[in-house]
Amino acid sequence: MRQRLLILILSCLGALAPALAQAWWQEDWSYRKQITVDTTQEGAGITERVGRVPVLVRLHTGNFSFDGVKENGADLRFVLGDDETVLNHRIESFDALLGVAYIWVDVPEIQGGARQDIWMYYGNPQAPLPDSNQVFDADYAGVYHFDGAPGGSADDATAYNNDSTNPVPGTTTGVIAQAAQFSGEPLMLPASPSLAVTAGGAFSFSAWIKAPQAAGEQLLYARRQGGNALLIGIANGVPFVDVNGQRSERGQPLAADQWQHLAVTAGARGVTLYLNGRQAGQMAVALPAFNGVAALGGDVPGYRAGVAGGAEGANDSTGENAGEGNGEGATDAALADAGEGETPAALAPATGFTGAMDEVRLSRVERSPALLRASALSQGPESRLLVFGVDEEQSGFGFGALGFLLSSVPVDAWVIIGVLALMMVQTWVVMFQKFRQARRTDEANAEFRDAFAGVGTRLEVLADDRDLGERLAHSSLWRLYQVAVRELRVRREQGADTDRISSETLEAIRASMDAVRTNENRALGHRLGVLSNAIAGGPYIGLLGTVLGIMVVFLGTAMAGNVNINAVAPGMAAALLATAAGLFVAIPALFAYNRLNGRNREISSDMRVFLDEFVTRLAELRGAGSPHSPSPVGRPPGRPGIRRTAWLPLRLPWTTTNRTGRWMASTSRPWWMC
């Protein structure tokens, strides 16, 4: 027996060991949330090594309650599963009131076909903003979130600070918070060493694109120098990459007015075009060298005039545009270099981009297909790379599935649940009171029936027993008995003969007992309407909370741009909690209502039976013509041996006349009045 107990204890400790191994990072943080990077087939479905990736953590009311966190998210910290390694993160947008946040987290290593846990700590009111928010490695030369104020330049999120030299044309709602809106005018990037490309070197471009279905060619990214050109754009809705006139093969077109991820890499494998993380085209060509300015959403100024303009026309156009946009001489120098040996292929006419662009990234290396796939899956509306787990308290013990569900309940659903909680308390109080009343009444009635069964012909004998009256305070039969005895004694005190009771008197006593029985039935049914209201209204009130909660969940999901099942399901389940609460109120009330109605009918039946029994026995003992009743006072005595009968006055017809001498209606009067 001891050995079995020891084995059981060791098994339990072994099961708890993984949980106990997850230590708390720092005690100053009250809560943490589990986030799993899933590259298995159930998640992102990436089998190759991904490496270091800036992962987008998209928080909304469907996966995070925003309770306990600071309004600006300053207390957020991201820690690896070892609860020691703190990860750099950058908050692009955080709105606790609307329940939407976008946070970039630098994950140092992601393997293919595996799950990796990271912890998001929060709940420290004293926590300052983190010292370092650099989440992009040194090979990112430019990263543009377009999260600045309208009318400002596009800020570079890397350490190179390659901000745009002219303002962002416009802003709109993007796939990740805010995006840039282009209408044909380019956004110029400086001619910095970090953005330079060597001949035959590596390069990567990625961006989220949302464009209407339009004919013609539109440029998304352009670089020109010395007669060489690198152009990335859309031709009749189909993405392309063009290197010195050599263009990628026609591939899959973009869906109109939908956000899609477009990427281009160049390196040892040539130039490759990707759409939504999948390869869409490839060319065996090497990049020429570029160290001048670059253009987003259009062509480099001075080249849009076409081939016929020549170098002089190009320089004139460049000088004008440079003066307005760049404010630097880099464009002039680049175009001066391009004036010699320019080719028609390099100077092909192109128009600017009309549409929205978000999360533009420029790299000095050739990014791997696995990284581009992970970026497209983590940043897009249908994020399948991250799986959000439950929240945990500082003690380390999780809230569990129920806690996660409760944390996802929207505010309006909580209001409905609060109303249902008050209704539940009221119904349970009523149920307790009514069941106690029915039990006490049954017990007291049973004791009274036992006592009344032994009264025999002495019907009034129990009324004088004070101890019995105290014990039968909850008996409805006792109150019926008391009113009947009271009626008899009141008549006796008023001089009426209660030893011989007429049928009219019996009916009067019955009526008094019926009145008491009616009041008793009313007392039994008092406040049962509360249970009836809970039965009928509870489910509908809960359904109202569910509908409101679902509306809030869909609104938050639409604002966050995340429509996968992991984003919607928690909020939907939390909204359904209101309906479950309504049913939890109604179902016990239904059973209690039916049970109380049954017990009340039994008590009412007992009162009706006792009323009939008491009146019948009273008529038997003291009714007119009863052998148990004595002769009435004033009755003439009978002869010996002759049975005495009731002496009633003889009634004779009686007529009279009115003043006119006519006969009036005859009446009946006693003979002694004739």
ROSEDO-765522 format. One record per residue (C-alpha): x, y, z; residue in three letters. Coordinates in steps of 0.2 Angstrom, whole numbers, padded with zeros to 4 digits, always signed. Layout:
BEGIN
XYZALA
...
END
This chain:
BEGIN
+0000+0000+0000MET
+0014+0012+0004ARG
+0023+0008-0012GLN
+0007+0012-0022ARG
+0005+0028-0013LEU
+0023+0033-0016LEU
+0021+0029-0034ILE
+0005+0040-0035LEU
+0014+0055-0027ILE
+0029+0053-0038LEU
+0018+0053-0053SER
+0008+0068-0048CYS
+0025+0078-0045LEU
+0031+0072-0062GLY
+0015+0079-0070ALA
+0017+0095-0061LEU
+0036+0097-0065ALA
+0033+0106-0082PRO
+0022+0119-0074ALA
+0033+0121-0059LEU
+0048+0124-0071ALA
+0039+0139-0078GLN
+0046+0152-0066ALA
+0040+0170-0065TRP
+0051+0182-0074TRP
+0050+0197-0061GLN
+0038+0199-0047GLU
+0034+0217-0051ASP
+0023+0211-0066TRP
+0006+0204-0060SER
+0001+0195-0076TYR
+0008+0186-0091ARG
+0000+0179-0107LYS
+0007+0164-0117GLN
+0010+0167-0135ILE
+0015+0152-0146THR
+0025+0154-0163VAL
+0018+0139-0172ASP
+0026+0134-0189THR
+0018+0116-0189THR
+0005+0111-0201GLN
-0008+0116-0189GLU
-0001+0134-0189GLY
+0009+0143-0203ALA
+0015+0126-0211GLY
+0033+0131-0213ILE
+0045+0117-0214THR
+0062+0127-0217GLU
+0072+0136-0204ARG
+0066+0154-0203VAL
+0079+0162-0192GLY
+0077+0179-0184ARG
+0061+0187-0187VAL
+0052+0203-0181PRO
+0035+0196-0177VAL
+0019+0206-0177LEU
+0009+0203-0161VAL
-0009+0209-0165ARG
-0019+0212-0149LEU
-0038+0214-0149HIS
-0053+0211-0138THR
-0054+0193-0146GLY
-0037+0188-0138ASN
-0033+0201-0125PHE
-0044+0209-0112SER
-0033+0225-0110PHE
-0037+0224-0091ASP
-0022+0228-0080GLY
-0011+0235-0093VAL
-0005+0253-0094LYS
-0015+0264-0106GLU
+0000+0266-0118ASN
+0007+0248-0116GLY
+0023+0254-0107ALA
+0023+0239-0095ASP
+0023+0226-0109LEU
+0038+0215-0109ARG
+0041+0199-0120PHE
+0051+0185-0113VAL
+0057+0169-0121LEU
+0050+0152-0113GLY
+0066+0151-0102ASP
+0058+0166-0092ASP
+0076+0174-0093GLU
+0079+0181-0111THR
+0070+0198-0113VAL
+0065+0202-0132LEU
+0066+0219-0139ASN
+0049+0225-0145HIS
+0042+0241-0153ARG
+0024+0247-0151ILE
+0018+0254-0167GLU
+0000+0257-0160SER
-0008+0254-0144PHE
-0026+0259-0140ASP
-0033+0252-0124ALA
-0050+0261-0126LEU
-0053+0253-0143LEU
-0045+0237-0138GLY
-0032+0236-0153VAL
-0013+0236-0152ALA
+0001+0232-0165TYR
+0018+0227-0157ILE
+0033+0221-0166TRP
+0043+0208-0156VAL
+0061+0203-0161ASP
+0061+0184-0160VAL
+0079+0178-0162PRO
+0076+0161-0169GLU
+0061+0152-0177ILE
+0063+0134-0182GLN
+0052+0126-0195GLY
+0039+0113-0190GLY
+0040+0117-0172ALA
+0031+0127-0158ARG
+0040+0140-0148GLN
+0033+0149-0133ASP
+0035+0167-0128ILE
+0027+0176-0113TRP
+0020+0193-0113MET
+0021+0201-0096TYR
+0010+0216-0091TYR
+0002+0223-0075GLY
+0016+0234-0068ASN
+0010+0252-0065PRO
+0028+0258-0062GLN
+0036+0251-0077ALA
+0044+0264-0089PRO
+0045+0262-0107LEU
+0059+0250-0113PRO
+0076+0257-0116ASP
+0078+0249-0133SER
+0065+0247-0146ASN
+0076+0241-0160GLN
+0068+0225-0167VAL
+0075+0225-0185PHE
+0092+0217-0188ASP
+0107+0227-0196ALA
+0103+0220-0213ASP
+0087+0230-0214TYR
+0091+0246-0223ALA
+0074+0254-0222GLY
+0057+0249-0213VAL
+0042+0261-0215TYR
+0027+0258-0205HIS
+0019+0275-0210PHE
+0013+0278-0193ASP
+0018+0296-0192GLY
+0007+0311-0191ALA
-0002+0316-0208PRO
+0008+0328-0218GLY
+0025+0322-0211GLY
+0039+0311-0218SER
+0039+0292-0218ALA
+0050+0288-0203ASP
+0063+0274-0205ASP
+0061+0261-0190ALA
+0079+0255-0192THR
+0095+0262-0184ALA
+0100+0270-0201TYR
+0086+0283-0200ASN
+0083+0283-0219ASN
+0068+0294-0218ASP
+0059+0300-0233SER
+0064+0317-0240THR
+0047+0323-0244ASN
+0030+0321-0235PRO
+0019+0305-0237VAL
+0006+0309-0250PRO
-0008+0303-0239GLY
-0013+0291-0226THR
-0027+0278-0224THR
-0032+0263-0214THR
-0019+0249-0217GLY
-0017+0231-0215VAL
-0006+0236-0199ILE
-0013+0251-0191ALA
-0010+0266-0203GLN
-0004+0265-0221ALA
+0002+0277-0235ALA
-0010+0282-0249GLN
-0002+0286-0266PHE
-0010+0295-0280SER
+0004+0295-0293GLY
+0017+0306-0284GLU
+0032+0296-0278PRO
+0039+0296-0260LEU
+0058+0299-0261MET
+0071+0290-0251LEU
+0088+0297-0249PRO
+0104+0292-0257ALA
+0112+0285-0241SER
+0126+0272-0241PRO
+0115+0259-0231SER
+0103+0259-0246LEU
+0116+0257-0259ALA
+0117+0241-0269VAL
+0133+0234-0277THR
+0134+0226-0294ALA
+0128+0208-0293GLY
+0124+0211-0274GLY
+0110+0206-0264ALA
+0094+0215-0261PHE
+0076+0213-0254SER
+0060+0223-0255PHE
+0043+0219-0247SER
+0027+0228-0245ALA
+0008+0226-0242TRP
-0001+0232-0258ILE
-0019+0237-0260LYS
-0023+0243-0278ALA
-0039+0245-0288PRO
-0040+0235-0304GLN
-0033+0247-0316ALA
-0025+0246-0334ALA
-0008+0251-0338GLY
+0008+0250-0328GLU
+0011+0258-0311GLN
+0028+0258-0302LEU
+0029+0253-0283LEU
+0048+0255-0282TYR
+0061+0262-0294ALA
+0080+0265-0294ARG
+0089+0272-0309ARG
+0107+0276-0311GLN
+0119+0276-0326GLY
+0107+0269-0338GLY
+0102+0255-0327ASN
+0085+0253-0319ALA
+0077+0242-0306LEU
+0058+0243-0307LEU
+0045+0234-0297ILE
+0027+0238-0301GLY
+0010+0232-0308ILE
+0006+0229-0326ALA
-0013+0228-0329ASN
-0015+0221-0312GLY
+0000+0208-0313VAL
+0015+0212-0302PRO
+0032+0212-0311PHE
+0050+0216-0308VAL
+0061+0224-0322ASP
+0080+0224-0322VAL
+0087+0234-0337ASN
+0072+0229-0348GLY
+0072+0211-0343GLN
+0055+0208-0335ARG
+0048+0193-0325SER
+0036+0182-0333GLU
+0018+0186-0331ARG
+0011+0178-0316GLY
-0005+0178-0305GLN
-0014+0195-0304PRO
-0017+0205-0289LEU
-0035+0204-0281ALA
-0043+0221-0283ALA
-0045+0232-0267ASP
-0037+0218-0256GLN
-0022+0219-0246TRP
-0008+0207-0253GLN
+0010+0204-0248HIS
+0022+0208-0263LEU
+0041+0204-0261ALA
+0056+0204-0273VAL
+0073+0197-0268THR
+0090+0197-0278ALA
+0105+0187-0275GLY
+0115+0172-0280ALA
+0099+0163-0286ARG
+0094+0178-0297GLY
+0079+0189-0295VAL
+0063+0181-0288THR
+0046+0188-0286LEU
+0034+0183-0272TYR
+0016+0185-0269LEU
+0008+0182-0252ASN
+0024+0172-0247GLY
+0023+0161-0263ARG
+0035+0162-0277GLN
+0027+0170-0292ALA
+0042+0173-0304GLY
+0060+0172-0306GLN
+0074+0178-0318MET
+0092+0173-0319ALA
+0099+0191-0319VAL
+0111+0200-0308ALA
+0107+0218-0301LEU
+0117+0233-0307PRO
+0125+0245-0294ALA
+0114+0259-0287PHE
+0119+0272-0274ASN
+0107+0286-0279GLY
+0090+0290-0273VAL
+0075+0278-0273ALA
+0057+0281-0276ALA
+0041+0273-0268LEU
+0025+0273-0277GLY
+0032+0281-0293GLY
+0047+0284-0304ASP
+0063+0293-0300VAL
+0059+0312-0305PRO
+0066+0316-0322GLY
+0063+0299-0330TYR
+0044+0300-0332ARG
+0046+0312-0347ALA
+0051+0297-0358GLY
+0065+0293-0370VAL
+0063+0308-0382ALA
+0067+0321-0369GLY
+0086+0317-0369GLY
+0098+0320-0355ALA
+0095+0339-0355GLU
+0076+0337-0353GLY
+0079+0325-0340ALA
+0090+0336-0330ASN
+0078+0351-0332ASP
+0064+0340-0325SER
+0075+0333-0311THR
+0080+0350-0305GLY
+0063+0356-0304GLU
+0057+0340-0294ASN
+0072+0340-0284ALA
+0069+0357-0278GLY
+0052+0353-0273GLU
+0054+0336-0265GLY
+0071+0331-0260ASN
+0079+0347-0255GLY
+0096+0338-0258GLU
+0107+0337-0273GLY
+0107+0318-0274ALA
+0094+0317-0287THR
+0103+0329-0298ASP
+0119+0319-0297ALA
+0110+0303-0300ALA
+0102+0309-0316LEU
+0118+0317-0322ALA
+0126+0300-0321ASP
+0111+0292-0330ALA
+0112+0305-0344GLY
+0127+0296-0352GLU
+0123+0280-0361GLY
+0105+0279-0356GLU
+0095+0266-0365THR
+0077+0265-0370PRO
+0074+0251-0359ALA
+0080+0260-0344ALA
+0070+0275-0348LEU
+0053+0267-0352ALA
+0038+0278-0348PRO
+0029+0273-0332ALA
+0016+0281-0321THR
+0015+0283-0302GLY
+0005+0271-0291PHE
-0013+0274-0286THR
-0017+0264-0271GLY
-0012+0260-0253ALA
+0005+0254-0247MET
+0010+0247-0230ASP
+0025+0240-0221GLU
+0038+0243-0234VAL
+0055+0235-0230ARG
+0071+0236-0239LEU
+0086+0224-0235SER
+0104+0223-0240ARG
+0103+0204-0241VAL
+0092+0191-0250GLU
+0079+0186-0238ARG
+0074+0168-0237SER
+0058+0161-0244PRO
+0054+0155-0226ALA
+0056+0172-0219LEU
+0045+0180-0232LEU
+0032+0167-0229ARG
+0032+0170-0210ALA
+0031+0188-0213SER
+0016+0187-0224ALA
+0007+0175-0212LEU
+0011+0185-0196SER
+0007+0202-0203GLN
-0009+0198-0214GLY
-0027+0198-0208PRO
-0027+0179-0207GLU
-0012+0177-0195SER
-0008+0159-0193ARG
+0009+0160-0186LEU
+0004+0165-0168LEU
-0007+0156-0156VAL
-0013+0166-0140PHE
-0015+0156-0124GLY
-0022+0159-0107VAL
-0017+0173-0095ASP
-0009+0169-0079GLU
-0008+0178-0062GLU
+0009+0181-0053GLN
+0007+0165-0043SER
+0010+0156-0059GLY
-0006+0147-0058PHE
-0017+0150-0074GLY
-0034+0156-0075PHE
-0038+0141-0085GLY
-0050+0140-0100ALA
-0064+0148-0089LEU
-0052+0163-0085GLY
-0048+0165-0103PHE
-0066+0165-0107LEU
-0070+0178-0094LEU
-0056+0189-0099SER
-0063+0190-0117SER
-0081+0195-0112VAL
-0084+0213-0119PRO
-0091+0226-0107VAL
-0109+0227-0114ASP
-0110+0208-0111ALA
-0104+0210-0093TRP
-0118+0223-0090VAL
-0131+0210-0096ILE
-0122+0196-0085ILE
-0123+0208-0070GLY
-0142+0210-0073VAL
-0144+0191-0074LEU
-0134+0189-0058ALA
-0146+0201-0049LEU
-0161+0191-0056MET
-0153+0175-0051MET
-0150+0181-0033VAL
-0168+0187-0032GLN
-0175+0170-0039THR
-0164+0160-0027TRP
-0170+0170-0012VAL
-0188+0168-0018VAL
-0185+0149-0020MET
-0178+0147-0003PHE
-0192+0157+0005GLN
-0206+0148-0004LYS
-0198+0130-0001PHE
-0196+0134+0017ARG
-0214+0141+0018GLN
-0221+0125+0010ALA
-0211+0114+0021ARG
-0216+0122+0037ARG
-0234+0122+0031THR
-0234+0104+0027ASP
-0226+0099+0044GLU
-0238+0110+0054ALA
-0253+0103+0044ASN
-0248+0086+0047ALA
-0247+0089+0066GLU
-0264+0097+0066PHE
-0272+0083+0057ARG
-0265+0071+0070ASP
-0272+0082+0084ALA
-0289+0085+0075PHE
-0291+0066+0072ALA
-0294+0064+0091GLY
-0307+0078+0095VAL
-0322+0067+0092GLY
-0338+0077+0096THR
-0328+0091+0105ARG
-0325+0101+0089LEU
-0319+0117+0099GLU
-0307+0108+0111VAL
-0291+0112+0102LEU
-0294+0131+0101ALA
-0290+0133+0120ASP
-0273+0124+0119ASP
-0260+0138+0118ARG
-0245+0127+0117ASP
-0253+0118+0102LEU
-0257+0135+0094GLY
-0239+0141+0095GLU
-0233+0125+0087ARG
-0246+0126+0073LEU
-0241+0145+0069ALA
-0237+0140+0051HIS
-0252+0128+0048SER
-0265+0134+0036SER
-0277+0121+0043LEU
-0275+0128+0060TRP
-0281+0145+0054ARG
-0296+0137+0045LEU
-0300+0129+0061TYR
-0298+0145+0071GLN
-0310+0155+0060VAL
-0323+0142+0061ALA
-0322+0141+0080VAL
-0322+0160+0081ARG
-0338+0161+0071GLU
-0346+0148+0083LEU
-0341+0158+0098ARG
-0346+0175+0092VAL
-0363+0169+0088ARG
-0364+0161+0106ARG
-0358+0177+0114GLU
-0372+0186+0104GLN
-0386+0175+0111GLY
-0388+0163+0096ALA
-0391+0145+0099ASP
-0375+0136+0093THR
-0381+0119+0099ASP
-0393+0118+0085ARG
-0386+0126+0069ILE
-0397+0130+0054SER
-0391+0127+0036SER
-0389+0146+0034GLU
-0377+0147+0048THR
-0367+0132+0041LEU
-0365+0141+0025GLU
-0360+0157+0034ALA
-0346+0147+0043ILE
-0341+0139+0026ARG
-0340+0156+0018ALA
-0329+0162+0032SER
-0317+0147+0030MET
-0317+0149+0011ASP
-0311+0167+0013ALA
-0297+0161+0024VAL
-0293+0147+0012ARG
-0292+0160-0002THR
-0280+0171+0008ASN
-0269+0156+0011GLU
-0268+0151-0007ASN
-0263+0169-0011ARG
-0250+0168+0002ALA
-0243+0152-0006LEU
-0243+0160-0023GLY
-0235+0176-0017HIS
-0219+0181-0027ARG
-0220+0166-0039LEU
-0221+0179-0052GLY
-0203+0182-0049VAL
-0199+0164-0055LEU
-0211+0166-0069SER
-0202+0182-0075ASN
-0185+0173-0074ALA
-0191+0158-0084ILE
-0198+0169-0098ALA
-0186+0184-0098GLY
-0169+0176-0093GLY
-0165+0168-0109PRO
-0170+0183-0119TYR
-0159+0195-0109ILE
-0145+0183-0111GLY
-0148+0183-0129LEU
-0147+0202-0130LEU
-0130+0201-0121GLY
-0124+0188-0134THR
-0129+0199-0149VAL
-0121+0214-0142LEU
-0105+0205-0138GLY
-0104+0197-0155ILE
-0106+0215-0163MET
-0092+0221-0152VAL
-0081+0206-0157VAL
-0084+0208-0176PHE
-0081+0227-0174LEU
-0065+0225-0165GLY
-0059+0211-0177THR
-0063+0222-0192ALA
-0053+0237-0185MET
-0039+0225-0181ALA
-0039+0217-0198GLY
-0038+0200-0191ASN
-0052+0188-0196VAL
-0044+0171-0192ASN
-0053+0158-0181ILE
-0041+0162-0166ASN
-0046+0180-0166ALA
-0065+0178-0168VAL
-0068+0162-0158ALA
-0063+0168-0140PRO
-0074+0183-0142GLY
-0089+0173-0149MET
-0087+0160-0135ALA
-0087+0175-0122ALA
-0102+0183-0130ALA
-0111+0166-0129LEU
-0108+0166-0110LEU
-0122+0179-0108ALA
-0134+0166-0116THR
-0128+0153-0104ALA
-0130+0164-0090ALA
-0148+0168-0095GLY
-0151+0149-0096LEU
-0143+0146-0079PHE
-0156+0159-0072VAL
-0171+0151-0081ALA
-0168+0133-0079ILE
-0167+0132-0060PRO
-0182+0144-0059ALA
-0192+0133-0070LEU
-0189+0117-0060PHE
-0193+0127-0044ALA
-0208+0135-0051TYR
-0216+0118-0056ASN
-0211+0110-0039ARG
-0219+0124-0029LEU
-0235+0124-0039ASN
-0236+0106-0035GLY
-0234+0108-0017ARG
-0246+0123-0016ASN
-0259+0112-0025ARG
-0257+0099-0012GLU
-0259+0111+0003ILE
-0274+0119-0006SER
-0282+0102-0008SER
-0278+0098+0011ASP
-0287+0114+0015MET
-0302+0110+0004ARG
-0304+0093+0012VAL
-0303+0099+0030PHE
-0316+0113+0026LEU
-0328+0100+0020ASP
-0324+0088+0034GLU
-0326+0101+0047PHE
-0343+0108+0041VAL
-0350+0090+0038THR
-0345+0085+0056ARG
-0352+0102+0062LEU
-0369+0098+0053ALA
-0369+0081+0060GLU
-0367+0086+0078LEU
-0376+0102+0079ARG
-0387+0103+0063GLY
-0406+0105+0063ALA
-0414+0088+0066GLY
-0398+0081+0073SER
-0401+0067+0087PRO
-0386+0075+0096HIS
-0394+0092+0098SER
-0405+0096+0113PRO
-0422+0104+0113SER
-0422+0122+0109PRO
-0427+0134+0123VAL
-0446+0139+0124GLY
-0452+0123+0115ARG
-0468+0116+0123PRO
-0464+0100+0131PRO
-0471+0084+0123GLY
-0481+0071+0132ARG
-0472+0056+0140PRO
-0469+0043+0127GLY
-0472+0055+0113ILE
-0457+0060+0102ARG
-0454+0079+0103ARG
-0454+0088+0087THR
-0449+0105+0082ALA
-0462+0119+0086TRP
-0463+0131+0071LEU
-0476+0145+0070PRO
-0490+0142+0058LEU
-0490+0154+0043ARG
-0506+0159+0035LEU
-0510+0170+0020PRO
-0512+0188+0024TRP
-0519+0201+0013THR
-0523+0220+0015THR
-0529+0234+0005THR
-0521+0250+0000ASN
-0530+0267+0001ARG
-0539+0265-0015THR
-0547+0249-0008GLY
-0538+0237-0020ARG
-0530+0221-0014TRP
-0512+0221-0011MET
-0501+0206-0013ALA
-0504+0193+0000SER
-0490+0189+0012THR
-0487+0175+0024SER
-0487+0180+0043ARG
-0487+0169+0059PRO
-0505+0165+0065TRP
-0503+0175+0081TRP
-0502+0191+0070MET
-0518+0188+0061CYS
END
